[in-house]
Amino acid sequence: MVLTGTPADEKWLTEIKATFKDHKNVLSLQSLLTATELFTVLKNAKAVVVPSTGVAHMAASLGTPVLGIYPHVRVQKPLRWAARGPKVHIFEAPTQNADGSVCDGAHCEEFHCMAKIKVEDLLQALSSL
């Protein structure tokens, strides 16, 4: 597994990097890649698991399977912003809250809805590639 990102991604990557710091099969390349190097990593990846970012589009354009994860924030909705292609799989946070109310994305500044995407579903999609 290769972790990529920019300095702006640090708040999301800190916990992930700490969890996998001693794992020999996880490499953090955050803020270390040129654009050409990033494209090389994406082209050679078995799959790319990514939120609503340009990296999803880059990977899809290279023919790499993309597992895109999306919150209910209007400016990141997959209907408009998801990468396209035969190898793109979309995972969107469920709209139903635990109390039965519907999440409309209006209060998702912290993206808590993303925790509702089941890791098992992502792993199943990865294993089917």
CNS distance restraints for C-alpha pairs under 8 A (distance, minus, plus):
assign (resid   1 and name CA) (resid  25 and name CA) 6.08 0.50 0.50
assign (resid   1 and name CA) (resid  26 and name CA) 4.67 0.50 0.50
assign (resid   1 and name CA) (resid  27 and name CA) 6.22 0.50 0.50
assign (resid   2 and name CA) (resid  26 and name CA) 5.81 0.50 0.50
assign (resid   2 and name CA) (resid  27 and name CA) 4.81 0.50 0.50
assign (resid   2 and name CA) (resid  28 and name CA) 5.77 0.50 0.50
assign (resid   2 and name CA) (resid  29 and name CA) 6.78 0.50 0.50
assign (resid   3 and name CA) (resid  26 and name CA) 7.53 0.50 0.50
assign (resid   3 and name CA) (resid  27 and name CA) 6.23 0.50 0.50
assign (resid   3 and name CA) (resid  28 and name CA) 4.66 0.50 0.50
assign (resid   3 and name CA) (resid  29 and name CA) 5.76 0.50 0.50
assign (resid   3 and name CA) (resid  30 and name CA) 6.24 0.50 0.50
assign (resid   4 and name CA) (resid  28 and name CA) 6.44 0.50 0.50
assign (resid   4 and name CA) (resid  29 and name CA) 5.17 0.50 0.50
assign (resid   4 and name CA) (resid  30 and name CA) 4.33 0.50 0.50
assign (resid   4 and name CA) (resid  31 and name CA) 7.02 0.50 0.50
assign (resid   5 and name CA) (resid   9 and name CA) 5.83 0.50 0.50
assign (resid   5 and name CA) (resid  10 and name CA) 7.94 0.50 0.50
assign (resid   5 and name CA) (resid  29 and name CA) 7.56 0.50 0.50
assign (resid   5 and name CA) (resid  30 and name CA) 4.67 0.50 0.50
assign (resid   5 and name CA) (resid  31 and name CA) 5.91 0.50 0.50
assign (resid   6 and name CA) (resid  10 and name CA) 7.28 0.50 0.50
assign (resid   6 and name CA) (resid  30 and name CA) 5.87 0.50 0.50
assign (resid   6 and name CA) (resid  31 and name CA) 4.83 0.50 0.50
assign (resid   7 and name CA) (resid  30 and name CA) 7.45 0.50 0.50
assign (resid   7 and name CA) (resid  31 and name CA) 6.29 0.50 0.50
assign (resid   9 and name CA) (resid  13 and name CA) 6.17 0.50 0.50
assign (resid  10 and name CA) (resid  14 and name CA) 5.66 0.50 0.50
assign (resid  12 and name CA) (resid  16 and name CA) 7.47 0.50 0.50
assign (resid  13 and name CA) (resid  17 and name CA) 5.88 0.50 0.50
assign (resid  14 and name CA) (resid  18 and name CA) 6.17 0.50 0.50
assign (resid  15 and name CA) (resid  19 and name CA) 6.09 0.50 0.50
assign (resid  16 and name CA) (resid  20 and name CA) 6.37 0.50 0.50
assign (resid  17 and name CA) (resid  21 and name CA) 5.58 0.50 0.50
assign (resid  17 and name CA) (resid  28 and name CA) 7.12 0.50 0.50
assign (resid  20 and name CA) (resid  26 and name CA) 6.48 0.50 0.50
assign (resid  21 and name CA) (resid  26 and name CA) 7.56 0.50 0.50
assign (resid  29 and name CA) (resid  33 and name CA) 6.64 0.50 0.50
assign (resid  33 and name CA) (resid  37 and name CA) 5.50 0.50 0.50
assign (resid  33 and name CA) (resid  38 and name CA) 5.77 0.50 0.50
assign (resid  34 and name CA) (resid  38 and name CA) 6.17 0.50 0.50
assign (resid  35 and name CA) (resid  39 and name CA) 6.25 0.50 0.50
assign (resid  36 and name CA) (resid  40 and name CA) 6.31 0.50 0.50
assign (resid  37 and name CA) (resid  41 and name CA) 6.28 0.50 0.50
assign (resid  38 and name CA) (resid  42 and name CA) 6.18 0.50 0.50
assign (resid  39 and name CA) (resid  43 and name CA) 5.97 0.50 0.50
assign (resid  39 and name CA) (resid  58 and name CA) 7.37 0.50 0.50
assign (resid  39 and name CA) (resid  59 and name CA) 7.67 0.50 0.50
assign (resid  40 and name CA) (resid  44 and name CA) 6.23 0.50 0.50
assign (resid  41 and name CA) (resid  45 and name CA) 6.05 0.50 0.50
assign (resid  42 and name CA) (resid  48 and name CA) 7.12 0.50 0.50
assign (resid  42 and name CA) (resid  58 and name CA) 7.67 0.50 0.50
assign (resid  42 and name CA) (resid  59 and name CA) 5.51 0.50 0.50
assign (resid  42 and name CA) (resid  62 and name CA) 7.56 0.50 0.50
assign (resid  42 and name CA) (resid  64 and name CA) 6.94 0.50 0.50
assign (resid  43 and name CA) (resid  59 and name CA) 6.73 0.50 0.50
assign (resid  43 and name CA) (resid  62 and name CA) 5.83 0.50 0.50
assign (resid  43 and name CA) (resid  63 and name CA) 7.45 0.50 0.50
assign (resid  43 and name CA) (resid  64 and name CA) 6.16 0.50 0.50
assign (resid  44 and name CA) (resid  64 and name CA) 7.78 0.50 0.50
assign (resid  45 and name CA) (resid  64 and name CA) 6.79 0.50 0.50
assign (resid  46 and name CA) (resid  64 and name CA) 6.94 0.50 0.50
assign (resid  46 and name CA) (resid  65 and name CA) 7.01 0.50 0.50
assign (resid  46 and name CA) (resid 129 and name CA) 7.94 0.50 0.50
assign (resid  47 and name CA) (resid  64 and name CA) 5.94 0.50 0.50
assign (resid  47 and name CA) (resid  65 and name CA) 4.75 0.50 0.50
assign (resid  47 and name CA) (resid  66 and name CA) 5.76 0.50 0.50
assign (resid  47 and name CA) (resid  67 and name CA) 7.29 0.50 0.50
assign (resid  47 and name CA) (resid 126 and name CA) 7.26 0.50 0.50
assign (resid  48 and name CA) (resid  56 and name CA) 7.41 0.50 0.50
assign (resid  48 and name CA) (resid  59 and name CA) 7.00 0.50 0.50
assign (resid  48 and name CA) (resid  64 and name CA) 7.17 0.50 0.50
assign (resid  48 and name CA) (resid  65 and name CA) 6.31 0.50 0.50
assign (resid  48 and name CA) (resid  66 and name CA) 4.89 0.50 0.50
assign (resid  48 and name CA) (resid  67 and name CA) 6.07 0.50 0.50
assign (resid  49 and name CA) (resid  66 and name CA) 6.05 0.50 0.50
assign (resid  49 and name CA) (resid  67 and name CA) 4.70 0.50 0.50
assign (resid  49 and name CA) (resid  68 and name CA) 5.99 0.50 0.50
assign (resid  49 and name CA) (resid  69 and name CA) 7.50 0.50 0.50
assign (resid  50 and name CA) (resid  55 and name CA) 7.27 0.50 0.50
assign (resid  50 and name CA) (resid  56 and name CA) 6.17 0.50 0.50
assign (resid  50 and name CA) (resid  66 and name CA) 7.39 0.50 0.50
assign (resid  50 and name CA) (resid  67 and name CA) 6.35 0.50 0.50
assign (resid  50 and name CA) (resid  68 and name CA) 5.14 0.50 0.50
assign (resid  50 and name CA) (resid  69 and name CA) 6.14 0.50 0.50
assign (resid  51 and name CA) (resid  56 and name CA) 7.50 0.50 0.50
assign (resid  51 and name CA) (resid  68 and name CA) 5.51 0.50 0.50
assign (resid  51 and name CA) (resid  69 and name CA) 4.71 0.50 0.50
assign (resid  51 and name CA) (resid  70 and name CA) 5.88 0.50 0.50
assign (resid  52 and name CA) (resid  56 and name CA) 6.98 0.50 0.50
assign (resid  52 and name CA) (resid  68 and name CA) 6.67 0.50 0.50
assign (resid  52 and name CA) (resid  69 and name CA) 6.61 0.50 0.50
assign (resid  52 and name CA) (resid  70 and name CA) 5.93 0.50 0.50
assign (resid  52 and name CA) (resid  76 and name CA) 6.01 0.50 0.50
assign (resid  52 and name CA) (resid  78 and name CA) 7.77 0.50 0.50
assign (resid  52 and name CA) (resid  81 and name CA) 7.14 0.50 0.50
assign (resid  52 and name CA) (resid  82 and name CA) 6.74 0.50 0.50
assign (resid  53 and name CA) (resid  57 and name CA) 7.45 0.50 0.50
assign (resid  54 and name CA) (resid  58 and name CA) 6.31 0.50 0.50
assign (resid  55 and name CA) (resid  59 and name CA) 6.09 0.50 0.50
assign (resid  56 and name CA) (resid  60 and name CA) 6.14 0.50 0.50
assign (resid  56 and name CA) (resid  66 and name CA) 6.40 0.50 0.50
assign (resid  56 and name CA) (resid  68 and name CA) 6.80 0.50 0.50
assign (resid  56 and name CA) (resid  82 and name CA) 7.70 0.50 0.50
assign (resid  56 and name CA) (resid  83 and name CA) 5.81 0.50 0.50
assign (resid  57 and name CA) (resid  61 and name CA) 6.03 0.50 0.50
assign (resid  57 and name CA) (resid  82 and name CA) 7.73 0.50 0.50
assign (resid  57 and name CA) (resid  83 and name CA) 4.82 0.50 0.50
assign (resid  57 and name CA) (resid  84 and name CA) 7.38 0.50 0.50
assign (resid  58 and name CA) (resid  62 and name CA) 6.46 0.50 0.50
assign (resid  59 and name CA) (resid  63 and name CA) 6.49 0.50 0.50
assign (resid  59 and name CA) (resid  64 and name CA) 5.27 0.50 0.50
assign (resid  59 and name CA) (resid  65 and name CA) 7.26 0.50 0.50
assign (resid  59 and name CA) (resid  66 and name CA) 6.69 0.50 0.50
assign (resid  60 and name CA) (resid  64 and name CA) 5.47 0.50 0.50
assign (resid  60 and name CA) (resid  65 and name CA) 6.56 0.50 0.50
assign (resid  60 and name CA) (resid  66 and name CA) 6.25 0.50 0.50
assign (resid  60 and name CA) (resid  83 and name CA) 6.42 0.50 0.50
assign (resid  60 and name CA) (resid  84 and name CA) 6.74 0.50 0.50
assign (resid  60 and name CA) (resid  85 and name CA) 6.34 0.50 0.50
assign (resid  60 and name CA) (resid  87 and name CA) 7.12 0.50 0.50
assign (resid  60 and name CA) (resid  88 and name CA) 6.79 0.50 0.50
assign (resid  61 and name CA) (resid  85 and name CA) 7.86 0.50 0.50
assign (resid  63 and name CA) (resid  85 and name CA) 7.96 0.50 0.50
assign (resid  63 and name CA) (resid  87 and name CA) 7.04 0.50 0.50
assign (resid  64 and name CA) (resid  87 and name CA) 6.89 0.50 0.50
assign (resid  65 and name CA) (resid  87 and name CA) 4.62 0.50 0.50
assign (resid  65 and name CA) (resid  88 and name CA) 5.79 0.50 0.50
assign (resid  65 and name CA) (resid  89 and name CA) 7.72 0.50 0.50
assign (resid  65 and name CA) (resid 129 and name CA) 7.88 0.50 0.50
assign (resid  66 and name CA) (resid  87 and name CA) 6.24 0.50 0.50
assign (resid  66 and name CA) (resid  88 and name CA) 4.70 0.50 0.50
assign (resid  66 and name CA) (resid  89 and name CA) 6.01 0.50 0.50
assign (resid  67 and name CA) (resid  88 and name CA) 6.15 0.50 0.50
assign (resid  67 and name CA) (resid  89 and name CA) 4.87 0.50 0.50
assign (resid  67 and name CA) (resid  90 and name CA) 6.02 0.50 0.50
assign (resid  67 and name CA) (resid  91 and name CA) 7.10 0.50 0.50
assign (resid  67 and name CA) (resid 122 and name CA) 7.37 0.50 0.50
assign (resid  67 and name CA) (resid 125 and name CA) 7.92 0.50 0.50
assign (resid  68 and name CA) (resid  82 and name CA) 7.26 0.50 0.50
assign (resid  68 and name CA) (resid  83 and name CA) 7.81 0.50 0.50
assign (resid  68 and name CA) (resid  88 and name CA) 7.24 0.50 0.50
assign (resid  68 and name CA) (resid  89 and name CA) 6.16 0.50 0.50
assign (resid  68 and name CA) (resid  90 and name CA) 5.00 0.50 0.50
assign (resid  68 and name CA) (resid  91 and name CA) 5.94 0.50 0.50
assign (resid  69 and name CA) (resid  90 and name CA) 6.23 0.50 0.50
assign (resid  69 and name CA) (resid  91 and name CA) 4.74 0.50 0.50
assign (resid  69 and name CA) (resid  92 and name CA) 5.75 0.50 0.50
assign (resid  69 and name CA) (resid  93 and name CA) 7.71 0.50 0.50
assign (resid  69 and name CA) (resid 114 and name CA) 7.83 0.50 0.50
assign (resid  69 and name CA) (resid 117 and name CA) 7.94 0.50 0.50
assign (resid  70 and name CA) (resid  76 and name CA) 6.64 0.50 0.50
assign (resid  70 and name CA) (resid  77 and name CA) 6.53 0.50 0.50
assign (resid  70 and name CA) (resid  78 and name CA) 6.53 0.50 0.50
assign (resid  70 and name CA) (resid  90 and name CA) 7.64 0.50 0.50
assign (resid  70 and name CA) (resid  91 and name CA) 6.26 0.50 0.50
assign (resid  70 and name CA) (resid  92 and name CA) 4.76 0.50 0.50
assign (resid  70 and name CA) (resid  93 and name CA) 6.40 0.50 0.50
assign (resid  70 and name CA) (resid 114 and name CA) 7.25 0.50 0.50
assign (resid  71 and name CA) (resid  76 and name CA) 6.84 0.50 0.50
assign (resid  71 and name CA) (resid  77 and name CA) 6.96 0.50 0.50
assign (resid  71 and name CA) (resid  92 and name CA) 6.08 0.50 0.50
assign (resid  71 and name CA) (resid  93 and name CA) 5.52 0.50 0.50
assign (resid  71 and name CA) (resid 105 and name CA) 7.51 0.50 0.50
assign (resid  71 and name CA) (resid 108 and name CA) 7.90 0.50 0.50
assign (resid  71 and name CA) (resid 111 and name CA) 6.56 0.50 0.50
assign (resid  71 and name CA) (resid 113 and name CA) 6.36 0.50 0.50
assign (resid  71 and name CA) (resid 114 and name CA) 5.80 0.50 0.50
assign (resid  72 and name CA) (resid  76 and name CA) 7.19 0.50 0.50
assign (resid  72 and name CA) (resid  77 and name CA) 6.26 0.50 0.50
assign (resid  72 and name CA) (resid  92 and name CA) 7.60 0.50 0.50
assign (resid  72 and name CA) (resid  93 and name CA) 6.83 0.50 0.50
assign (resid  72 and name CA) (resid  95 and name CA) 7.52 0.50 0.50
assign (resid  72 and name CA) (resid 103 and name CA) 7.37 0.50 0.50
assign (resid  72 and name CA) (resid 104 and name CA) 6.41 0.50 0.50
assign (resid  72 and name CA) (resid 105 and name CA) 4.47 0.50 0.50
assign (resid  72 and name CA) (resid 108 and name CA) 7.30 0.50 0.50
assign (resid  72 and name CA) (resid 113 and name CA) 7.54 0.50 0.50
assign (resid  73 and name CA) (resid  77 and name CA) 6.23 0.50 0.50
assign (resid  73 and name CA) (resid 104 and name CA) 7.82 0.50 0.50
assign (resid  73 and name CA) (resid 105 and name CA) 4.73 0.50 0.50
assign (resid  73 and name CA) (resid 106 and name CA) 7.00 0.50 0.50
assign (resid  73 and name CA) (resid 108 and name CA) 6.57 0.50 0.50
assign (resid  74 and name CA) (resid 105 and name CA) 6.82 0.50 0.50
assign (resid  75 and name CA) (resid  81 and name CA) 7.74 0.50 0.50
assign (resid  76 and name CA) (resid  80 and name CA) 7.70 0.50 0.50
assign (resid  76 and name CA) (resid  81 and name CA) 5.94 0.50 0.50
assign (resid  76 and name CA) (resid  82 and name CA) 7.97 0.50 0.50
assign (resid  77 and name CA) (resid  81 and name CA) 5.89 0.50 0.50
assign (resid  77 and name CA) (resid  82 and name CA) 7.28 0.50 0.50
assign (resid  78 and name CA) (resid  82 and name CA) 4.28 0.50 0.50
assign (resid  78 and name CA) (resid  83 and name CA) 7.96 0.50 0.50
assign (resid  78 and name CA) (resid  90 and name CA) 7.38 0.50 0.50
assign (resid  78 and name CA) (resid  92 and name CA) 7.71 0.50 0.50
assign (resid  82 and name CA) (resid  90 and name CA) 7.63 0.50 0.50
assign (resid  83 and name CA) (resid  88 and name CA) 6.77 0.50 0.50
assign (resid  84 and name CA) (resid  88 and name CA) 6.18 0.50 0.50
assign (resid  91 and name CA) (resid 117 and name CA) 7.00 0.50 0.50
assign (resid  91 and name CA) (resid 122 and name CA) 7.99 0.50 0.50
assign (resid  92 and name CA) (resid 114 and name CA) 7.90 0.50 0.50
assign (resid  92 and name CA) (resid 117 and name CA) 6.84 0.50 0.50
assign (resid  93 and name CA) (resid 113 and name CA) 5.75 0.50 0.50
assign (resid  93 and name CA) (resid 114 and name CA) 5.49 0.50 0.50
assign (resid  93 and name CA) (resid 115 and name CA) 7.72 0.50 0.50
assign (resid  93 and name CA) (resid 116 and name CA) 5.73 0.50 0.50
assign (resid  93 and name CA) (resid 117 and name CA) 5.20 0.50 0.50
assign (resid  94 and name CA) (resid 113 and name CA) 7.39 0.50 0.50
assign (resid  94 and name CA) (resid 116 and name CA) 6.57 0.50 0.50
assign (resid  94 and name CA) (resid 117 and name CA) 7.14 0.50 0.50
assign (resid  95 and name CA) (resid 102 and name CA) 5.42 0.50 0.50
assign (resid  95 and name CA) (resid 103 and name CA) 4.88 0.50 0.50
assign (resid  95 and name CA) (resid 104 and name CA) 7.04 0.50 0.50
assign (resid  96 and name CA) (resid 100 and name CA) 5.98 0.50 0.50
assign (resid  96 and name CA) (resid 101 and name CA) 6.00 0.50 0.50
assign (resid  96 and name CA) (resid 102 and name CA) 4.76 0.50 0.50
assign (resid  96 and name CA) (resid 103 and name CA) 6.13 0.50 0.50
assign (resid  97 and name CA) (resid 101 and name CA) 5.29 0.50 0.50
assign (resid  97 and name CA) (resid 102 and name CA) 5.80 0.50 0.50
assign (resid  97 and name CA) (resid 103 and name CA) 6.31 0.50 0.50
assign (resid 108 and name CA) (resid 112 and name CA) 6.70 0.50 0.50
assign (resid 108 and name CA) (resid 113 and name CA) 7.24 0.50 0.50
assign (resid 112 and name CA) (resid 116 and name CA) 7.75 0.50 0.50
assign (resid 113 and name CA) (resid 117 and name CA) 7.68 0.50 0.50
assign (resid 117 and name CA) (resid 121 and name CA) 7.79 0.50 0.50
assign (resid 118 and name CA) (resid 122 and name CA) 6.83 0.50 0.50
assign (resid 119 and name CA) (resid 123 and name CA) 6.17 0.50 0.50
assign (resid 120 and name CA) (resid 124 and name CA) 6.02 0.50 0.50
assign (resid 121 and name CA) (resid 125 and name CA) 6.24 0.50 0.50
assign (resid 122 and name CA) (resid 126 and name CA) 6.19 0.50 0.50
assign (resid 123 and name CA) (resid 127 and name CA) 6.08 0.50 0.50
assign (resid 124 and name CA) (resid 128 and name CA) 6.28 0.50 0.50
assign (resid 125 and name CA) (resid 129 and name CA) 6.77 0.50 0.50
